Amino acid sequence: MELLIVSPVRTVCDTDVVKVFFPGAAGGLEIFPGHAPLLTSLAPGEIVYTAPDGKETAVAVRAGCVRLLKDRIEACVETVEP
């Protein structure tokens, strides 16, 4: 899957992943390849994604939204905490 995370000031992440966890407004959401299309808002928390080599990376976010279509995940986040 492809993951793109952008904030108003920079591209935070543009990489291939095998799974992603999002802090969704209605609860946590983990996405794997072949997931159904979706559009959801984010709650404060961490986006955690796993690269094909198994390395996990966490990105702290305050709010935003996620769109998933055909194994391409795009997250627009209002704030990325350093």
PDB file with SEQRES, HELIX, SHEET and CRYST1 records, atoms N, CA, C and O in Angstrom:
SEQRES   1 A   82  MET GLU LEU LEU ILE VAL SER PRO VAL ARG THR VAL CYS          
SEQRES   2 A   82  ASP THR ASP VAL VAL LYS VAL PHE PHE PRO GLY ALA ALA          
SEQRES   3 A   82  GLY GLY LEU GLU ILE PHE PRO GLY HIS ALA PRO LEU LEU          
SEQRES   4 A   82  THR SER LEU ALA PRO GLY GLU ILE VAL TYR THR ALA PRO          
SEQRES   5 A   82  ASP GLY LYS GLU THR ALA VAL ALA VAL ARG ALA GLY CYS          
SEQRES   6 A   82  VAL ARG LEU LEU LYS ASP ARG ILE GLU ALA CYS VAL GLU          
SEQRES   7 A   82  THR VAL GLU PRO                                              
SHEET    1 AA1 5 THR A  11  ASP A  16  0                                        
SHEET    2 AA1 5 GLU A   2  VAL A   6 -1                                        
SHEET    3 AA1 5 ARG A  72  VAL A  77  1                                        
SHEET    4 AA1 5 GLY A  64  LEU A  69 -1                                        
SHEET    5 AA1 5 LEU A  38  LEU A  42 -1                                        
SHEET    1 AA2 4 GLY A  27  ILE A  31  0                                        
SHEET    2 AA2 4 LYS A  19  GLY A  24 -1                                        
SHEET    3 AA2 4 GLY A  45  THR A  50 -1                                        
SHEET    4 AA2 4 GLU A  56  VAL A  61 -1                                        
CRYST1    1.000    1.000    1.000  90.00  90.00  90.00 P 1           1          
ATOM      1  N   MET A   1       0.839  -1.173   0.000  1.00  0.00           N  
ATOM      2  CA  MET A   1       0.000   0.000   0.000  1.00  0.00           C  
ATOM      3  C   MET A   1       0.887   1.240   0.000  1.00  0.00           C  
ATOM      4  O   MET A   1       2.038   1.201   0.433  1.00  0.00           O  
ATOM      5  N   GLU A   2       0.336   2.315  -0.485  1.00  0.00           N  
ATOM      6  CA  GLU A   2       1.037   3.591  -0.469  1.00  0.00           C  
ATOM      7  C   GLU A   2       0.444   4.453   0.640  1.00  0.00           C  
ATOM      8  O   GLU A   2      -0.775   4.503   0.805  1.00  0.00           O  
ATOM      9  N   LEU A   3       1.299   5.131   1.400  1.00  0.00           N  
ATOM     10  CA  LEU A   3       0.847   6.029   2.459  1.00  0.00           C  
ATOM     11  C   LEU A   3       1.428   7.414   2.227  1.00  0.00           C  
ATOM     12  O   LEU A   3       2.636   7.578   2.062  1.00  0.00           O  
ATOM     13  N   LEU A   4       0.545   8.407   2.216  1.00  0.00           N  
ATOM     14  CA  LEU A   4       0.936   9.808   2.099  1.00  0.00           C  
ATOM     15  C   LEU A   4       0.331  10.543   3.280  1.00  0.00           C  
ATOM     16  O   LEU A   4      -0.885  10.526   3.470  1.00  0.00           O  
ATOM     17  N   ILE A   5       1.176  11.191   4.076  1.00  0.00           N  
ATOM     18  CA  ILE A   5       0.717  12.027   5.181  1.00  0.00           C  
ATOM     19  C   ILE A   5       1.228  13.434   4.924  1.00  0.00           C  
ATOM     20  O   ILE A   5       2.432  13.651   4.786  1.00  0.00           O  
ATOM     21  N   VAL A   6       0.301  14.396   4.860  1.00  0.00           N  
ATOM     22  CA  VAL A   6       0.681  15.783   4.614  1.00  0.00           C  
ATOM     23  C   VAL A   6       0.100  16.686   5.689  1.00  0.00           C  
ATOM     24  O   VAL A   6      -0.979  16.435   6.226  1.00  0.00           O  
ATOM     25  N   SER A   7       0.845  17.745   5.989  1.00  0.00           N  
ATOM     26  CA  SER A   7       0.379  18.800   6.875  1.00  0.00           C  
ATOM     27  C   SER A   7       0.388  20.089   6.060  1.00  0.00           C  
ATOM     28  O   SER A   7       0.874  20.091   4.929  1.00  0.00           O  
ATOM     29  N   PRO A   8      -0.133  21.176   6.604  1.00  0.00           N  
ATOM     30  CA  PRO A   8      -0.100  22.429   5.843  1.00  0.00           C  
ATOM     31  C   PRO A   8       1.300  22.917   5.496  1.00  0.00           C  
ATOM     32  O   PRO A   8       1.463  23.713   4.571  1.00  0.00           O  
ATOM     33  N   VAL A   9       2.316  22.451   6.226  1.00  0.00           N  
ATOM     34  CA  VAL A   9       3.659  22.970   6.000  1.00  0.00           C  
ATOM     35  C   VAL A   9       4.624  22.004   5.335  1.00  0.00           C  
ATOM     36  O   VAL A   9       5.671  22.425   4.844  1.00  0.00           O  
ATOM     37  N   ARG A  10       4.288  20.684   5.306  1.00  0.00           N  
ATOM     38  CA  ARG A  10       5.238  19.748   4.701  1.00  0.00           C  
ATOM     39  C   ARG A  10       4.601  18.394   4.433  1.00  0.00           C  
ATOM     40  O   ARG A  10       3.525  18.077   4.939  1.00  0.00           O  
ATOM     41  N   THR A  11       5.300  17.606   3.621  1.00  0.00           N  
ATOM     42  CA  THR A  11       4.948  16.204   3.447  1.00  0.00           C  
ATOM     43  C   THR A  11       5.644  15.452   4.570  1.00  0.00           C  
ATOM     44  O   THR A  11       6.871  15.462   4.662  1.00  0.00           O  
ATOM     45  N   VAL A  12       4.872  14.809   5.413  1.00  0.00           N  
ATOM     46  CA  VAL A  12       5.408  14.107   6.573  1.00  0.00           C  
ATOM     47  C   VAL A  12       5.906  12.731   6.181  1.00  0.00           C  
ATOM     48  O   VAL A  12       6.929  12.270   6.686  1.00  0.00           O  
ATOM     49  N   CYS A  13       5.186  12.071   5.279  1.00  0.00           N  
ATOM     50  CA  CYS A  13       5.501  10.695   4.919  1.00  0.00           C  
ATOM     51  C   CYS A  13       4.957  10.422   3.523  1.00  0.00           C  
ATOM     52  O   CYS A  13       3.834  10.815   3.208  1.00  0.00           O  
ATOM     53  N   ASP A  14       5.732   9.760   2.698  1.00  0.00           N  
ATOM     54  CA  ASP A  14       5.303   9.300   1.376  1.00  0.00           C  
ATOM     55  C   ASP A  14       6.065   8.000   1.124  1.00  0.00           C  
ATOM     56  O   ASP A  14       7.182   8.024   0.605  1.00  0.00           O  
ATOM     57  N   THR A  15       5.459   6.855   1.494  1.00  0.00           N  
ATOM     58  CA  THR A  15       6.181   5.596   1.482  1.00  0.00           C  
ATOM     59  C   THR A  15       5.245   4.406   1.294  1.00  0.00           C  
ATOM     60  O   THR A  15       4.024   4.548   1.370  1.00  0.00           O  
ATOM     61  N   ASP A  16       5.823   3.239   1.047  1.00  0.00           N  
ATOM     62  CA  ASP A  16       5.075   1.990   0.992  1.00  0.00           C  
ATOM     63  C   ASP A  16       4.966   1.428   2.399  1.00  0.00           C  
ATOM     64  O   ASP A  16       5.908   1.518   3.187  1.00  0.00           O  
ATOM     65  N   VAL A  17       3.806   0.842   2.714  1.00  0.00           N  
ATOM     66  CA  VAL A  17       3.569   0.262   4.033  1.00  0.00           C  
ATOM     67  C   VAL A  17       2.832  -1.069   3.892  1.00  0.00           C  
ATOM     68  O   VAL A  17       2.228  -1.349   2.856  1.00  0.00           O  
ATOM     69  N   VAL A  18       2.890  -1.885   4.944  1.00  0.00           N  
ATOM     70  CA  VAL A  18       2.138  -3.141   4.962  1.00  0.00           C  
ATOM     71  C   VAL A  18       0.920  -3.050   5.870  1.00  0.00           C  
ATOM     72  O   VAL A  18      -0.018  -3.835   5.730  1.00  0.00           O  
ATOM     73  N   LYS A  19       0.927  -2.084   6.814  1.00  0.00           N  
ATOM     74  CA  LYS A  19      -0.247  -1.808   7.630  1.00  0.00           C  
ATOM     75  C   LYS A  19      -0.105  -0.436   8.259  1.00  0.00           C  
ATOM     76  O   LYS A  19       0.999   0.089   8.409  1.00  0.00           O  
ATOM     77  N   VAL A  20      -1.258   0.141   8.627  1.00  0.00           N  
ATOM     78  CA  VAL A  20      -1.281   1.469   9.237  1.00  0.00           C  
ATOM     79  C   VAL A  20      -2.363   1.491  10.315  1.00  0.00           C  
ATOM     80  O   VAL A  20      -3.455   0.961  10.114  1.00  0.00           O  
ATOM     81  N   PHE A  21      -2.057   2.105  11.456  1.00  0.00           N  
ATOM     82  CA  PHE A  21      -3.049   2.335  12.506  1.00  0.00           C  
ATOM     83  C   PHE A  21      -3.330   3.827  12.580  1.00  0.00           C  
ATOM     84  O   PHE A  21      -2.412   4.647  12.600  1.00  0.00           O  
ATOM     85  N   PHE A  22      -4.630   4.171  12.622  1.00  0.00           N  
ATOM     86  CA  PHE A  22      -5.048   5.565  12.741  1.00  0.00           C  
ATOM     87  C   PHE A  22      -5.887   5.742  13.992  1.00  0.00           C  
ATOM     88  O   PHE A  22      -6.675   4.860  14.332  1.00  0.00           O  
ATOM     89  N   PRO A  23      -5.733   6.876  14.695  1.00  0.00           N  
ATOM     90  CA  PRO A  23      -6.613   7.191  15.815  1.00  0.00           C  
ATOM     91  C   PRO A  23      -7.885   7.839  15.273  1.00  0.00           C  
ATOM     92  O   PRO A  23      -7.995   9.065  15.253  1.00  0.00           O  
ATOM     93  N   GLY A  24      -8.830   7.039  14.840  1.00  0.00           N  
ATOM     94  CA  GLY A  24     -10.061   7.553  14.250  1.00  0.00           C  
ATOM     95  C   GLY A  24     -10.956   8.215  15.276  1.00  0.00           C  
ATOM     96  O   GLY A  24     -10.892   7.888  16.461  1.00  0.00           O  
ATOM     97  N   ALA A  25     -11.788   9.139  14.836  1.00  0.00           N  
ATOM     98  CA  ALA A  25     -12.694   9.847  15.735  1.00  0.00           C  
ATOM     99  C   ALA A  25     -13.693   8.886  16.386  1.00  0.00           C  
ATOM    100  O   ALA A  25     -14.172   9.162  17.485  1.00  0.00           O  
ATOM    101  N   ALA A  26     -14.015   7.772  15.737  1.00  0.00           N  
ATOM    102  CA  ALA A  26     -14.945   6.786  16.287  1.00  0.00           C  
ATOM    103  C   ALA A  26     -14.207   5.599  16.895  1.00  0.00           C  
ATOM    104  O   ALA A  26     -14.828   4.588  17.226  1.00  0.00           O  
ATOM    105  N   GLY A  27     -12.892   5.710  17.044  1.00  0.00           N  
ATOM    106  CA  GLY A  27     -12.081   4.631  17.609  1.00  0.00           C  
ATOM    107  C   GLY A  27     -10.914   4.317  16.707  1.00  0.00           C  
ATOM    108  O   GLY A  27     -10.859   4.775  15.565  1.00  0.00           O  
ATOM    109  N   GLY A  28      -9.972   3.529  17.219  1.00  0.00           N  
ATOM    110  CA  GLY A  28      -8.780   3.164  16.451  1.00  0.00           C  
ATOM    111  C   GLY A  28      -9.133   2.330  15.236  1.00  0.00           C  
ATOM    112  O   GLY A  28     -10.104   1.574  15.253  1.00  0.00           O  
ATOM    113  N   LEU A  29      -8.347   2.469  14.186  1.00  0.00           N  
ATOM    114  CA  LEU A  29      -8.600   1.795  12.921  1.00  0.00           C  
ATOM    115  C   LEU A  29      -7.277   1.308  12.346  1.00  0.00           C  
ATOM    116  O   LEU A  29      -6.348   2.093  12.162  1.00  0.00           O  
ATOM    117  N   GLU A  30      -7.194   0.004  12.063  1.00  0.00           N  
ATOM    118  CA  GLU A  30      -5.984  -0.543  11.458  1.00  0.00           C  
ATOM    119  C   GLU A  30      -6.318  -0.967  10.032  1.00  0.00           C  
ATOM    120  O   GLU A  30      -7.321  -1.636   9.784  1.00  0.00           O  
ATOM    121  N   ILE A  31      -5.459  -0.564   9.103  1.00  0.00           N  
ATOM    122  CA  ILE A  31      -5.698  -0.817   7.683  1.00  0.00           C  
ATOM    123  C   ILE A  31      -4.631  -1.754   7.138  1.00  0.00           C  
ATOM    124  O   ILE A  31      -3.436  -1.557   7.357  1.00  0.00           O  
ATOM    125  N   PHE A  32      -5.091  -2.779   6.422  1.00  0.00           N  
ATOM    126  CA  PHE A  32      -4.225  -3.745   5.756  1.00  0.00           C  
ATOM    127  C   PHE A  32      -4.523  -3.704   4.259  1.00  0.00           C  
ATOM    128  O   PHE A  32      -5.554  -3.157   3.868  1.00  0.00           O  
ATOM    129  N   PRO A  33      -3.655  -4.264   3.404  1.00  0.00           N  
ATOM    130  CA  PRO A  33      -3.926  -4.290   1.963  1.00  0.00           C  
ATOM    131  C   PRO A  33      -5.296  -4.906   1.653  1.00  0.00           C  
ATOM    132  O   PRO A  33      -5.716  -5.874   2.286  1.00  0.00           O  
ATOM    133  N   GLY A  34      -5.972  -4.328   0.679  1.00  0.00           N  
ATOM    134  CA  GLY A  34      -7.274  -4.817   0.259  1.00  0.00           C  
ATOM    135  C   GLY A  34      -8.439  -4.275   1.061  1.00  0.00           C  
ATOM    136  O   GLY A  34      -9.577  -4.695   0.849  1.00  0.00           O  
ATOM    137  N   HIS A  35      -8.183  -3.347   1.985  1.00  0.00           N  
ATOM    138  CA  HIS A  35      -9.245  -2.762   2.811  1.00  0.00           C  
ATOM    139  C   HIS A  35     -10.254  -2.040   1.916  1.00  0.00           C  
ATOM    140  O   HIS A  35      -9.893  -1.495   0.873  1.00  0.00           O  
ATOM    141  N   ALA A  36     -11.497  -2.044   2.324  1.00  0.00           N  
ATOM    142  CA  ALA A  36     -12.551  -1.327   1.594  1.00  0.00           C  
ATOM    143  C   ALA A  36     -12.269   0.176   1.607  1.00  0.00           C  
ATOM    144  O   ALA A  36     -11.661   0.681   2.550  1.00  0.00           O  
ATOM    145  N   PRO A  37     -12.703   0.889   0.576  1.00  0.00           N  
ATOM    146  CA  PRO A  37     -12.522   2.337   0.542  1.00  0.00           C  
ATOM    147  C   PRO A  37     -13.178   2.988   1.766  1.00  0.00           C  
ATOM    148  O   PRO A  37     -14.196   2.512   2.270  1.00  0.00           O  
ATOM    149  N   LEU A  38     -12.576   4.077   2.226  1.00  0.00           N  
ATOM    150  CA  LEU A  38     -13.176   4.781   3.359  1.00  0.00           C  
ATOM    151  C   LEU A  38     -12.709   6.214   3.406  1.00  0.00           C  
ATOM    152  O   LEU A  38     -11.714   6.595   2.790  1.00  0.00           O  
ATOM    153  N   LEU A  39     -13.464   7.003   4.163  1.00  0.00           N  
ATOM    154  CA  LEU A  39     -13.135   8.394   4.461  1.00  0.00           C  
ATOM    155  C   LEU A  39     -13.512   8.594   5.919  1.00  0.00           C  
ATOM    156  O   LEU A  39     -14.658   8.350   6.295  1.00  0.00           O  
ATOM    157  N   THR A  40     -12.575   9.033   6.745  1.00  0.00           N  
ATOM    158  CA  THR A  40     -12.849   9.206   8.170  1.00  0.00           C  
ATOM    159  C   THR A  40     -12.037  10.358   8.738  1.00  0.00           C  
ATOM    160  O   THR A  40     -11.029  10.772   8.165  1.00  0.00           O  
ATOM    161  N   SER A  41     -12.492  10.862   9.868  1.00  0.00           N  
ATOM    162  CA  SER A  41     -11.749  11.920  10.557  1.00  0.00           C  
ATOM    163  C   SER A  41     -10.833  11.303  11.611  1.00  0.00           C  
ATOM    164  O   SER A  41     -11.039  10.174  12.055  1.00  0.00           O  
ATOM    165  N   LEU A  42      -9.826  12.067  11.996  1.00  0.00           N  
ATOM    166  CA  LEU A  42      -8.850  11.606  12.980  1.00  0.00           C  
ATOM    167  C   LEU A  42      -9.065  12.294  14.319  1.00  0.00           C  
ATOM    168  O   LEU A  42      -9.506  13.441  14.387  1.00  0.00           O  
ATOM    169  N   ALA A  43      -8.744  11.570  15.373  1.00  0.00           N  
ATOM    170  CA  ALA A  43      -8.736  12.113  16.727  1.00  0.00           C  
ATOM    171  C   ALA A  43      -7.278  12.332  17.118  1.00  0.00           C  
ATOM    172  O   ALA A  43      -6.385  11.819  16.444  1.00  0.00           O  
ATOM    173  N   PRO A  44      -7.016  13.073  18.175  1.00  0.00           N  
ATOM    174  CA  PRO A  44      -5.640  13.209  18.641  1.00  0.00           C  
ATOM    175  C   PRO A  44      -5.047  11.843  18.981  1.00  0.00           C  
ATOM    176  O   PRO A  44      -5.715  10.994  19.572  1.00  0.00           O  
ATOM    177  N   GLY A  45      -3.801  11.647  18.605  1.00  0.00           N  
ATOM    178  CA  GLY A  45      -3.126  10.380  18.870  1.00  0.00           C  
ATOM    179  C   GLY A  45      -1.964  10.180  17.927  1.00  0.00           C  
ATOM    180  O   GLY A  45      -1.377  11.141  17.431  1.00  0.00           O  
ATOM    181  N   GLU A  46      -1.632   8.918  17.682  1.00  0.00           N  
ATOM    182  CA  GLU A  46      -0.501   8.591  16.816  1.00  0.00           C  
ATOM    183  C   GLU A  46      -0.939   7.747  15.627  1.00  0.00           C  
ATOM    184  O   GLU A  46      -1.688   6.780  15.770  1.00  0.00           O  
ATOM    185  N   ILE A  47      -0.457   8.133  14.452  1.00  0.00           N  
ATOM    186  CA  ILE A  47      -0.544   7.272  13.278  1.00  0.00           C  
ATOM    187  C   ILE A  47       0.689   6.384  13.347  1.00  0.00           C  
ATOM    188  O   ILE A  47       1.809   6.887  13.432  1.00  0.00           O  
ATOM    189  N   VAL A  48       0.497   5.077  13.312  1.00  0.00           N  
ATOM    190  CA  VAL A  48       1.620   4.137  13.382  1.00  0.00           C  
ATOM    191  C   VAL A  48       1.598   3.293  12.118  1.00  0.00           C  
ATOM    192  O   VAL A  48       0.621   2.597  11.843  1.00  0.00           O  
ATOM    193  N   TYR A  49       2.690   3.359  11.345  1.00  0.00           N  
ATOM    194  CA  TYR A  49       2.739   2.577  10.109  1.00  0.00           C  
ATOM    195  C   TYR A  49       3.939   1.643  10.109  1.00  0.00           C  
ATOM    196  O   TYR A  49       4.979   1.927  10.704  1.00  0.00           O  
ATOM    197  N   THR A  50       3.758   0.513   9.417  1.00  0.00           N  
ATOM    198  CA  THR A  50       4.794  -0.513   9.349  1.00  0.00           C  
ATOM    199  C   THR A  50       5.293  -0.630   7.914  1.00  0.00           C  
ATOM    200  O   THR A  50       4.507  -0.870   6.998  1.00  0.00           O  
ATOM    201  N   ALA A  51       6.583  -0.462   7.720  1.00  0.00           N  
ATOM    202  CA  ALA A  51       7.222  -0.573   6.406  1.00  0.00           C  
ATOM    203  C   ALA A  51       7.347  -2.048   6.022  1.00  0.00           C  
ATOM    204  O   ALA A  51       7.236  -2.921   6.883  1.00  0.00           O  
ATOM    205  N   PRO A  52       7.576  -2.333   4.740  1.00  0.00           N  
ATOM    206  CA  PRO A  52       7.758  -3.727   4.311  1.00  0.00           C  
ATOM    207  C   PRO A  52       8.885  -4.455   5.041  1.00  0.00           C  
ATOM    208  O   PRO A  52       8.844  -5.681   5.149  1.00  0.00           O  
ATOM    209  N   ASP A  53       9.892  -3.734   5.544  1.00  0.00           N  
ATOM    210  CA  ASP A  53      10.984  -4.381   6.278  1.00  0.00           C  
ATOM    211  C   ASP A  53      10.646  -4.623   7.752  1.00  0.00           C  
ATOM    212  O   ASP A  53      11.481  -5.133   8.499  1.00  0.00           O  
ATOM    213  N   GLY A  54       9.425  -4.260   8.179  1.00  0.00           N  
ATOM    214  CA  GLY A  54       8.977  -4.491   9.544  1.00  0.00           C  
ATOM    215  C   GLY A  54       9.190  -3.328  10.488  1.00  0.00           C  
ATOM    216  O   GLY A  54       8.741  -3.385  11.633  1.00  0.00           O  
ATOM    217  N   LYS A  55       9.868  -2.260  10.044  1.00  0.00           N  
ATOM    218  CA  LYS A  55      10.123  -1.105  10.895  1.00  0.00           C  
ATOM    219  C   LYS A  55       8.836  -0.313  11.113  1.00  0.00           C  
ATOM    220  O   LYS A  55       8.139   0.034  10.159  1.00  0.00           O  
ATOM    221  N   GLU A  56       8.528  -0.029  12.390  1.00  0.00           N  
ATOM    222  CA  GLU A  56       7.354   0.774  12.730  1.00  0.00           C  
ATOM    223  C   GLU A  56       7.762   2.216  12.989  1.00  0.00           C  
ATOM    224  O   GLU A  56       8.802   2.488  13.589  1.00  0.00           O  
ATOM    225  N   THR A  57       6.918   3.138  12.524  1.00  0.00           N  
ATOM    226  CA  THR A  57       7.145   4.557  12.732  1.00  0.00           C  
ATOM    227  C   THR A  57       5.850   5.175  13.241  1.00  0.00           C  
ATOM    228  O   THR A  57       4.770   4.832  12.761  1.00  0.00           O  
ATOM    229  N   ALA A  58       5.946   6.081  14.208  1.00  0.00           N  
ATOM    230  CA  ALA A  58       4.780   6.755  14.766  1.00  0.00           C  
ATOM    231  C   ALA A  58       4.845   8.245  14.462  1.00  0.00           C  
ATOM    232  O   ALA A  58       5.910   8.857  14.530  1.00  0.00           O  
ATOM    233  N   VAL A  59       3.696   8.820  14.128  1.00  0.00           N  
ATOM    234  CA  VAL A  59       3.575  10.246  13.858  1.00  0.00           C  
ATOM    235  C   VAL A  59       2.436  10.780  14.732  1.00  0.00           C  
ATOM    236  O   VAL A  59       1.292  10.349  14.587  1.00  0.00           O  
ATOM    237  N   ALA A  60       2.744  11.713  15.636  1.00  0.00           N  
ATOM    238  CA  ALA A  60       1.722  12.284  16.509  1.00  0.00           C  
ATOM    239  C   ALA A  60       0.915  13.329  15.758  1.00  0.00           C  
ATOM    240  O   ALA A  60       1.474  14.209  15.104  1.00  0.00           O  
ATOM    241  N   VAL A  61      -0.418  13.225  15.858  1.00  0.00           N  
ATOM    242  CA  VAL A  61      -1.299  14.166  15.173  1.00  0.00           C  
ATOM    243  C   VAL A  61      -2.340  14.703  16.144  1.00  0.00           C  
ATOM    244  O   VAL A  61      -2.691  14.053  17.129  1.00  0.00           O  
ATOM    245  N   ARG A  62      -2.817  15.885  15.849  1.00  0.00           N  
ATOM    246  CA  ARG A  62      -3.861  16.497  16.665  1.00  0.00           C  
ATOM    247  C   ARG A  62      -5.231  16.270  16.051  1.00  0.00           C  
ATOM    248  O   ARG A  62      -6.192  16.010  16.775  1.00  0.00           O  
ATOM    249  N   ALA A  63      -5.342  16.362  14.734  1.00  0.00           N  
ATOM    250  CA  ALA A  63      -6.624  16.182  14.042  1.00  0.00           C  
ATOM    251  C   ALA A  63      -6.349  16.048  12.554  1.00  0.00           C  
ATOM    252  O   ALA A  63      -5.230  16.281  12.098  1.00  0.00           O  
ATOM    253  N   GLY A  64      -7.365  15.674  11.805  1.00  0.00           N  
ATOM    254  CA  GLY A  64      -7.226  15.562  10.360  1.00  0.00           C  
ATOM    255  C   GLY A  64      -8.238  14.600   9.774  1.00  0.00           C  
ATOM    256  O   GLY A  64      -9.256  14.297  10.395  1.00  0.00           O  
ATOM    257  N   CYS A  65      -7.947  14.119   8.565  1.00  0.00           N  
ATOM    258  CA  CYS A  65      -8.829  13.161   7.911  1.00  0.00           C  
ATOM    259  C   CYS A  65      -7.998  12.189   7.083  1.00  0.00           C  
ATOM    260  O   CYS A  65      -6.856  12.468   6.718  1.00  0.00           O  
ATOM    261  N   VAL A  66      -8.603  11.042   6.798  1.00  0.00           N  
ATOM    262  CA  VAL A  66      -7.939   9.984   6.040  1.00  0.00           C  
ATOM    263  C   VAL A  66      -8.853   9.529   4.919  1.00  0.00           C  
ATOM    264  O   VAL A  66     -10.058   9.370   5.110  1.00  0.00           O  
ATOM    265  N   ARG A  67      -8.269   9.321   3.749  1.00  0.00           N  
ATOM    266  CA  ARG A  67      -8.997   8.756   2.609  1.00  0.00           C  
ATOM    267  C   ARG A  67      -8.229   7.539   2.124  1.00  0.00           C  
ATOM    268  O   ARG A  67      -7.011   7.587   1.955  1.00  0.00           O  
ATOM    269  N   LEU A  68      -8.952   6.448   1.902  1.00  0.00           N  
ATOM    270  CA  LEU A  68      -8.358   5.213   1.399  1.00  0.00           C  
ATOM    271  C   LEU A  68      -9.103   4.800   0.150  1.00  0.00           C  
ATOM    272  O   LEU A  68     -10.329   4.687   0.153  1.00  0.00           O  
ATOM    273  N   LEU A  69      -8.357   4.573  -0.920  1.00  0.00           N  
ATOM    274  CA  LEU A  69      -8.944   4.131  -2.180  1.00  0.00           C  
ATOM    275  C   LEU A  69      -7.907   3.303  -2.922  1.00  0.00           C  
ATOM    276  O   LEU A  69      -6.826   3.798  -3.242  1.00  0.00           O  
ATOM    277  N   LYS A  70      -8.232   2.048  -3.195  1.00  0.00           N  
ATOM    278  CA  LYS A  70      -7.366   1.145  -3.965  1.00  0.00           C  
ATOM    279  C   LYS A  70      -5.948   1.066  -3.401  1.00  0.00           C  
ATOM    280  O   LYS A  70      -4.977   1.262  -4.131  1.00  0.00           O  
ATOM    281  N   ASP A  71      -5.828   0.782  -2.121  1.00  0.00           N  
ATOM    282  CA  ASP A  71      -4.540   0.630  -1.439  1.00  0.00           C  
ATOM    283  C   ASP A  71      -3.665   1.886  -1.476  1.00  0.00           C  
ATOM    284  O   ASP A  71      -2.448   1.796  -1.316  1.00  0.00           O  
ATOM    285  N   ARG A  72      -4.274   3.049  -1.685  1.00  0.00           N  
ATOM    286  CA  ARG A  72      -3.577   4.335  -1.543  1.00  0.00           C  
ATOM    287  C   ARG A  72      -4.236   5.070  -0.388  1.00  0.00           C  
ATOM    288  O   ARG A  72      -5.431   5.363  -0.422  1.00  0.00           O  
ATOM    289  N   ILE A  73      -3.441   5.365   0.636  1.00  0.00           N  
ATOM    290  CA  ILE A  73      -3.939   6.017   1.839  1.00  0.00           C  
ATOM    291  C   ILE A  73      -3.394   7.431   1.871  1.00  0.00           C  
ATOM    292  O   ILE A  73      -2.185   7.643   1.783  1.00  0.00           O  
ATOM    293  N   GLU A  74      -4.292   8.399   1.998  1.00  0.00           N  
ATOM    294  CA  GLU A  74      -3.890   9.804   2.068  1.00  0.00           C  
ATOM    295  C   GLU A  74      -4.431  10.390   3.360  1.00  0.00           C  
ATOM    296  O   GLU A  74      -5.634  10.350   3.615  1.00  0.00           O  
ATOM    297  N   ALA A  75      -3.536  10.932   4.170  1.00  0.00           N  
ATOM    298  CA  ALA A  75      -3.927  11.556   5.437  1.00  0.00           C  
ATOM    299  C   ALA A  75      -3.531  13.022   5.405  1.00  0.00           C  
ATOM    300  O   ALA A  75      -2.369  13.359   5.176  1.00  0.00           O  
ATOM    301  N   CYS A  76      -4.513  13.896   5.637  1.00  0.00           N  
ATOM    302  CA  CYS A  76      -4.265  15.330   5.790  1.00  0.00           C  
ATOM    303  C   CYS A  76      -4.394  15.627   7.268  1.00  0.00           C  
ATOM    304  O   CYS A  76      -5.461  15.439   7.852  1.00  0.00           O  
ATOM    305  N   VAL A  77      -3.324  16.085   7.870  1.00  0.00           N  
ATOM    306  CA  VAL A  77      -3.328  16.335   9.294  1.00  0.00           C  
ATOM    307  C   VAL A  77      -3.151  17.822   9.569  1.00  0.00           C  
ATOM    308  O   VAL A  77      -2.330  18.485   8.934  1.00  0.00           O  
ATOM    309  N   GLU A  78      -3.922  18.342  10.515  1.00  0.00           N  
ATOM    310  CA  GLU A  78      -3.837  19.755  10.854  1.00  0.00           C  
ATOM    311  C   GLU A  78      -2.530  20.084  11.561  1.00  0.00           C  
ATOM    312  O   GLU A  78      -1.897  21.102  11.281  1.00  0.00           O  
ATOM    313  N   THR A  79      -2.139  19.223  12.468  1.00  0.00           N  
ATOM    314  CA  THR A  79      -0.941  19.493  13.257  1.00  0.00           C  
ATOM    315  C   THR A  79      -0.144  18.216  13.415  1.00  0.00           C  
ATOM    316  O   THR A  79      -0.697  17.165  13.739  1.00  0.00           O  
ATOM    317  N   VAL A  80       1.122  18.304  13.192  1.00  0.00           N  
ATOM    318  CA  VAL A  80       2.018  17.183  13.459  1.00  0.00           C  
ATOM    319  C   VAL A  80       2.920  17.637  14.599  1.00  0.00           C  
ATOM    320  O   VAL A  80       3.652  18.619  14.476  1.00  0.00           O  
ATOM    321  N   GLU A  81       2.858  16.914  15.704  1.00  0.00           N  
ATOM    322  CA  GLU A  81       3.696  17.261  16.857  1.00  0.00           C  
ATOM    323  C   GLU A  81       5.117  16.786  16.593  1.00  0.00           C  
ATOM    324  O   GLU A  81       5.311  15.683  16.083  1.00  0.00           O  
ATOM    325  N   PRO A  82       6.102  17.591  16.927  1.00  0.00           N  
ATOM    326  CA  PRO A  82       7.501  17.180  16.678  1.00  0.00           C  
ATOM    327  C   PRO A  82       7.916  15.985  17.536  1.00  0.00           C  
ATOM    328  O   PRO A  82       9.054  15.524  17.443  1.00  0.00           O  
TER     329      PRO A  82                                                      
END                                                                             
